[in-house]
Amino acid sequence: MNYAARLSKIERLAGKGACQLCRLFKRHIWLDRAKPQPKPEDSALIITARCEMCGATEKHDLSGYPTDLREMMRLYCTSTLEDTYTNQRAWAAQHWLSYWLAARLEQRKVTSEIRNLYDSPQSPHAQQRAYARQQKAREREQALAKDPDVKLYNKLMGEVQALNERRHKRLERQYGENPFPELKARLDAVQSPDYRDLSKDEPYAHDVPFSPMYDLEREALLWLKCVELEKATMGDVTAHTTGKIADCERRAQEVIAFGRAKYEAREDKRRQEEARRQAELEERRRVEEEARQRAEEEAARKRAEEERTNFILRTLGGQGNHDERRPGESFSEYRMRYYRTHGRWPS
């Protein structure tokens, strides 16, 4: 479609709210246009913006956002795409919203990972939850494949993205790709915190899960970039963002506590196993020592018996050398031979 045709189409849609952008973001009212919209608690929190494609007005309710973030949202909603190339505060507000949404998405991911740390993979509860998630995912995919609203959404999204890409290229040719290099450099200089240093030299450092800690560092990096953009826009950091950064550190300590508990449980098990093996070794040594003592006592008893017998035979009168025990003759053989000769055993 050439420029004249696109211009003609925009003129036809002017003020009607029927362009691709308006239809994309107003799709939630397609199903029931007569459905009453929720009324805001404070009319001062209602801002009116105009569509850059067709000029249709649209109202935004800021009551659902934290109090200290409403100014950022107000600036974002009232700024045009060209403002992000000419106004530093508008550029910061646009990038702030993208980082804020990404940080919230990362926060939900980390929360799920931390919750899964305490679910045993073999527990019936964890298996039921995993099966339920898989079943819901399959049902969602099947429903999306047949939903005409989803097909229309994808079509409109493609058209809007193509349109925005053309507009960005035109503005980049006019204002440059990086209209605010100082602020961009400040964002690039932001470093993510290394929460693994909290347990670096501890014996349980290798038991701290890597995945949730890595995602926590990514989330904290996004919040820190929001801090720089809030400073550039409002001159100060909101309490909401400061609390989110503190919450990242708190959850990092929770992950470290899980690793510490895992290490201590393994060490307790190792000590118990070592104590059990030591007890078994001591018991085996005791049994062997008792068997050795019994063998020595039996050998001593036999030697004493033989010595007593030989002494008696040597001291008996008139018995002769034929009564002596012969070399290689066992005691039982010698005793039988003595009985056959004398008919009795000497007392």
Secondary structure as a PSIPRED ss2 file (coil, helix, strand):
# PSIPRED VFORMAT (PSIPRED V4.0)

   1 M C   1.000  0.000  0.000
   2 N C   1.000  0.000  0.000
   3 Y H   0.000  1.000  0.000
   4 A H   0.000  1.000  0.000
   5 A H   0.000  1.000  0.000
   6 R H   0.000  1.000  0.000
   7 L H   0.000  1.000  0.000
   8 S H   0.000  1.000  0.000
   9 K H   0.000  1.000  0.000
  10 I H   0.000  1.000  0.000
  11 E H   0.000  1.000  0.000
  12 R H   0.000  1.000  0.000
  13 L H   0.000  1.000  0.000
  14 A C   1.000  0.000  0.000
  15 G C   1.000  0.000  0.000
  16 K C   1.000  0.000  0.000
  17 G C   1.000  0.000  0.000
  18 A C   1.000  0.000  0.000
  19 C C   1.000  0.000  0.000
  20 Q H   0.000  1.000  0.000
  21 L H   0.000  1.000  0.000
  22 C H   0.000  1.000  0.000
  23 R H   0.000  1.000  0.000
  24 L H   0.000  1.000  0.000
  25 F H   0.000  1.000  0.000
  26 K C   1.000  0.000  0.000
  27 R H   0.000  1.000  0.000
  28 H H   0.000  1.000  0.000
  29 I H   0.000  1.000  0.000
  30 W C   1.000  0.000  0.000
  31 L C   1.000  0.000  0.000
  32 D C   1.000  0.000  0.000
  33 R C   1.000  0.000  0.000
  34 A C   1.000  0.000  0.000
  35 K C   1.000  0.000  0.000
  36 P C   1.000  0.000  0.000
  37 Q C   1.000  0.000  0.000
  38 P C   1.000  0.000  0.000
  39 K C   1.000  0.000  0.000
  40 P C   1.000  0.000  0.000
  41 E C   1.000  0.000  0.000
  42 D C   1.000  0.000  0.000
  43 S H   0.000  1.000  0.000
  44 A H   0.000  1.000  0.000
  45 L H   0.000  1.000  0.000
  46 I E   0.000  0.000  1.000
  47 I E   0.000  0.000  1.000
  48 T E   0.000  0.000  1.000
  49 A E   0.000  0.000  1.000
  50 R E   0.000  0.000  1.000
  51 C C   1.000  0.000  0.000
  52 E C   1.000  0.000  0.000
  53 M C   1.000  0.000  0.000
  54 C C   1.000  0.000  0.000
  55 G C   1.000  0.000  0.000
  56 A C   1.000  0.000  0.000
  57 T E   0.000  0.000  1.000
  58 E E   0.000  0.000  1.000
  59 K E   0.000  0.000  1.000
  60 H E   0.000  0.000  1.000
  61 D E   0.000  0.000  1.000
  62 L C   1.000  0.000  0.000
  63 S C   1.000  0.000  0.000
  64 G C   1.000  0.000  0.000
  65 Y C   1.000  0.000  0.000
  66 P C   1.000  0.000  0.000
  67 T H   0.000  1.000  0.000
  68 D H   0.000  1.000  0.000
  69 L H   0.000  1.000  0.000
  70 R H   0.000  1.000  0.000
  71 E H   0.000  1.000  0.000
  72 M H   0.000  1.000  0.000
  73 M H   0.000  1.000  0.000
  74 R H   0.000  1.000  0.000
  75 L H   0.000  1.000  0.000
  76 Y H   0.000  1.000  0.000
  77 C H   0.000  1.000  0.000
  78 T H   0.000  1.000  0.000
  79 S C   1.000  0.000  0.000
  80 T C   1.000  0.000  0.000
  81 L C   1.000  0.000  0.000
  82 E C   1.000  0.000  0.000
  83 D H   0.000  1.000  0.000
  84 T H   0.000  1.000  0.000
  85 Y H   0.000  1.000  0.000
  86 T H   0.000  1.000  0.000
  87 N C   1.000  0.000  0.000
  88 Q H   0.000  1.000  0.000
  89 R H   0.000  1.000  0.000
  90 A H   0.000  1.000  0.000
  91 W H   0.000  1.000  0.000
  92 A H   0.000  1.000  0.000
  93 A H   0.000  1.000  0.000
  94 Q H   0.000  1.000  0.000
  95 H H   0.000  1.000  0.000
  96 W H   0.000  1.000  0.000
  97 L H   0.000  1.000  0.000
  98 S H   0.000  1.000  0.000
  99 Y H   0.000  1.000  0.000
 100 W H   0.000  1.000  0.000
 101 L H   0.000  1.000  0.000
 102 A H   0.000  1.000  0.000
 103 A H   0.000  1.000  0.000
 104 R H   0.000  1.000  0.000
 105 L H   0.000  1.000  0.000
 106 E H   0.000  1.000  0.000
 107 Q H   0.000  1.000  0.000
 108 R H   0.000  1.000  0.000
 109 K H   0.000  1.000  0.000
 110 V H   0.000  1.000  0.000
 111 T H   0.000  1.000  0.000
 112 S H   0.000  1.000  0.000
 113 E H   0.000  1.000  0.000
 114 I H   0.000  1.000  0.000
 115 R H   0.000  1.000  0.000
 116 N H   0.000  1.000  0.000
 117 L H   0.000  1.000  0.000
 118 Y C   1.000  0.000  0.000
 119 D C   1.000  0.000  0.000
 120 S C   1.000  0.000  0.000
 121 P C   1.000  0.000  0.000
 122 Q C   1.000  0.000  0.000
 123 S C   1.000  0.000  0.000
 124 P H   0.000  1.000  0.000
 125 H H   0.000  1.000  0.000
 126 A H   0.000  1.000  0.000
 127 Q H   0.000  1.000  0.000
 128 Q H   0.000  1.000  0.000
 129 R H   0.000  1.000  0.000
 130 A H   0.000  1.000  0.000
 131 Y H   0.000  1.000  0.000
 132 A H   0.000  1.000  0.000
 133 R H   0.000  1.000  0.000
 134 Q H   0.000  1.000  0.000
 135 Q H   0.000  1.000  0.000
 136 K H   0.000  1.000  0.000
 137 A H   0.000  1.000  0.000
 138 R H   0.000  1.000  0.000
 139 E H   0.000  1.000  0.000
 140 R H   0.000  1.000  0.000
 141 E H   0.000  1.000  0.000
 142 Q H   0.000  1.000  0.000
 143 A H   0.000  1.000  0.000
 144 L H   0.000  1.000  0.000
 145 A H   0.000  1.000  0.000
 146 K H   0.000  1.000  0.000
 147 D C   1.000  0.000  0.000
 148 P H   0.000  1.000  0.000
 149 D H   0.000  1.000  0.000
 150 V H   0.000  1.000  0.000
 151 K H   0.000  1.000  0.000
 152 L H   0.000  1.000  0.000
 153 Y H   0.000  1.000  0.000
 154 N H   0.000  1.000  0.000
 155 K H   0.000  1.000  0.000
 156 L H   0.000  1.000  0.000
 157 M H   0.000  1.000  0.000
 158 G H   0.000  1.000  0.000
 159 E H   0.000  1.000  0.000
 160 V H   0.000  1.000  0.000
 161 Q H   0.000  1.000  0.000
 162 A H   0.000  1.000  0.000
 163 L H   0.000  1.000  0.000
 164 N H   0.000  1.000  0.000
 165 E H   0.000  1.000  0.000
 166 R H   0.000  1.000  0.000
 167 R H   0.000  1.000  0.000
 168 H H   0.000  1.000  0.000
 169 K H   0.000  1.000  0.000
 170 R H   0.000  1.000  0.000
 171 L H   0.000  1.000  0.000
 172 E H   0.000  1.000  0.000
 173 R H   0.000  1.000  0.000
 174 Q H   0.000  1.000  0.000
 175 Y H   0.000  1.000  0.000
 176 G C   1.000  0.000  0.000
 177 E C   1.000  0.000  0.000
 178 N C   1.000  0.000  0.000
 179 P C   1.000  0.000  0.000
 180 F C   1.000  0.000  0.000
 181 P H   0.000  1.000  0.000
 182 E H   0.000  1.000  0.000
 183 L H   0.000  1.000  0.000
 184 K H   0.000  1.000  0.000
 185 A H   0.000  1.000  0.000
 186 R H   0.000  1.000  0.000
 187 L H   0.000  1.000  0.000
 188 D H   0.000  1.000  0.000
 189 A C   1.000  0.000  0.000
 190 V C   1.000  0.000  0.000
 191 Q C   1.000  0.000  0.000
 192 S C   1.000  0.000  0.000
 193 P C   1.000  0.000  0.000
 194 D C   1.000  0.000  0.000
 195 Y H   0.000  1.000  0.000
 196 R H   0.000  1.000  0.000
 197 D H   0.000  1.000  0.000
 198 L H   0.000  1.000  0.000
 199 S H   0.000  1.000  0.000
 200 K C   1.000  0.000  0.000
 201 D C   1.000  0.000  0.000
 202 E C   1.000  0.000  0.000
 203 P C   1.000  0.000  0.000
 204 Y C   1.000  0.000  0.000
 205 A H   0.000  1.000  0.000
 206 H H   0.000  1.000  0.000
 207 D H   0.000  1.000  0.000
 208 V C   1.000  0.000  0.000
 209 P C   1.000  0.000  0.000
 210 F H   0.000  1.000  0.000
 211 S H   0.000  1.000  0.000
 212 P H   0.000  1.000  0.000
 213 M H   0.000  1.000  0.000
 214 Y H   0.000  1.000  0.000
 215 D H   0.000  1.000  0.000
 216 L H   0.000  1.000  0.000
 217 E H   0.000  1.000  0.000
 218 R H   0.000  1.000  0.000
 219 E H   0.000  1.000  0.000
 220 A H   0.000  1.000  0.000
 221 L H   0.000  1.000  0.000
 222 L H   0.000  1.000  0.000
 223 W H   0.000  1.000  0.000
 224 L H   0.000  1.000  0.000
 225 K H   0.000  1.000  0.000
 226 C H   0.000  1.000  0.000
 227 V H   0.000  1.000  0.000
 228 E H   0.000  1.000  0.000
 229 L H   0.000  1.000  0.000
 230 E H   0.000  1.000  0.000
 231 K H   0.000  1.000  0.000
 232 A H   0.000  1.000  0.000
 233 T H   0.000  1.000  0.000
 234 M H   0.000  1.000  0.000
 235 G C   1.000  0.000  0.000
 236 D C   1.000  0.000  0.000
 237 V C   1.000  0.000  0.000
 238 T C   1.000  0.000  0.000
 239 A H   0.000  1.000  0.000
 240 H H   0.000  1.000  0.000
 241 T H   0.000  1.000  0.000
 242 T H   0.000  1.000  0.000
 243 G H   0.000  1.000  0.000
 244 K H   0.000  1.000  0.000
 245 I H   0.000  1.000  0.000
 246 A H   0.000  1.000  0.000
 247 D H   0.000  1.000  0.000
 248 C H   0.000  1.000  0.000
 249 E H   0.000  1.000  0.000
 250 R H   0.000  1.000  0.000
 251 R H   0.000  1.000  0.000
 252 A H   0.000  1.000  0.000
 253 Q H   0.000  1.000  0.000
 254 E H   0.000  1.000  0.000
 255 V H   0.000  1.000  0.000
 256 I H   0.000  1.000  0.000
 257 A H   0.000  1.000  0.000
 258 F H   0.000  1.000  0.000
 259 G H   0.000  1.000  0.000
 260 R H   0.000  1.000  0.000
 261 A H   0.000  1.000  0.000
 262 K H   0.000  1.000  0.000
 263 Y H   0.000  1.000  0.000
 264 E H   0.000  1.000  0.000
 265 A H   0.000  1.000  0.000
 266 R H   0.000  1.000  0.000
 267 E H   0.000  1.000  0.000
 268 D H   0.000  1.000  0.000
 269 K H   0.000  1.000  0.000
 270 R H   0.000  1.000  0.000
 271 R H   0.000  1.000  0.000
 272 Q H   0.000  1.000  0.000
 273 E H   0.000  1.000  0.000
 274 E H   0.000  1.000  0.000
 275 A H   0.000  1.000  0.000
 276 R H   0.000  1.000  0.000
 277 R H   0.000  1.000  0.000
 278 Q H   0.000  1.000  0.000
 279 A H   0.000  1.000  0.000
 280 E H   0.000  1.000  0.000
 281 L H   0.000  1.000  0.000
 282 E H   0.000  1.000  0.000
 283 E H   0.000  1.000  0.000
 284 R H   0.000  1.000  0.000
 285 R H   0.000  1.000  0.000
 286 R H   0.000  1.000  0.000
 287 V H   0.000  1.000  0.000
 288 E H   0.000  1.000  0.000
 289 E H   0.000  1.000  0.000
 290 E H   0.000  1.000  0.000
 291 A H   0.000  1.000  0.000
 292 R H   0.000  1.000  0.000
 293 Q H   0.000  1.000  0.000
 294 R H   0.000  1.000  0.000
 295 A H   0.000  1.000  0.000
 296 E H   0.000  1.000  0.000
 297 E H   0.000  1.000  0.000
 298 E H   0.000  1.000  0.000
 299 A H   0.000  1.000  0.000
 300 A H   0.000  1.000  0.000
 301 R H   0.000  1.000  0.000
 302 K H   0.000  1.000  0.000
 303 R H   0.000  1.000  0.000
 304 A H   0.000  1.000  0.000
 305 E H   0.000  1.000  0.000
 306 E H   0.000  1.000  0.000
 307 E H   0.000  1.000  0.000
 308 R H   0.000  1.000  0.000
 309 T H   0.000  1.000  0.000
 310 N H   0.000  1.000  0.000
 311 F H   0.000  1.000  0.000
 312 I H   0.000  1.000  0.000
 313 L H   0.000  1.000  0.000
 314 R H   0.000  1.000  0.000
 315 T H   0.000  1.000  0.000
 316 L C   1.000  0.000  0.000
 317 G C   1.000  0.000  0.000
 318 G C   1.000  0.000  0.000
 319 Q C   1.000  0.000  0.000
 320 G C   1.000  0.000  0.000
 321 N H   0.000  1.000  0.000
 322 H H   0.000  1.000  0.000
 323 D H   0.000  1.000  0.000
 324 E C   1.000  0.000  0.000
 325 R C   1.000  0.000  0.000
 326 R C   1.000  0.000  0.000
 327 P C   1.000  0.000  0.000
 328 G C   1.000  0.000  0.000
 329 E C   1.000  0.000  0.000
 330 S C   1.000  0.000  0.000
 331 F H   0.000  1.000  0.000
 332 S H   0.000  1.000  0.000
 333 E H   0.000  1.000  0.000
 334 Y H   0.000  1.000  0.000
 335 R H   0.000  1.000  0.000
 336 M H   0.000  1.000  0.000
 337 R H   0.000  1.000  0.000
 338 Y H   0.000  1.000  0.000
 339 Y H   0.000  1.000  0.000
 340 R H   0.000  1.000  0.000
 341 T H   0.000  1.000  0.000
 342 H H   0.000  1.000  0.000
 343 G C   1.000  0.000  0.000
 344 R C   1.000  0.000  0.000
 345 W C   1.000  0.000  0.000
 346 P C   1.000  0.000  0.000
 347 S C   1.000  0.000  0.000
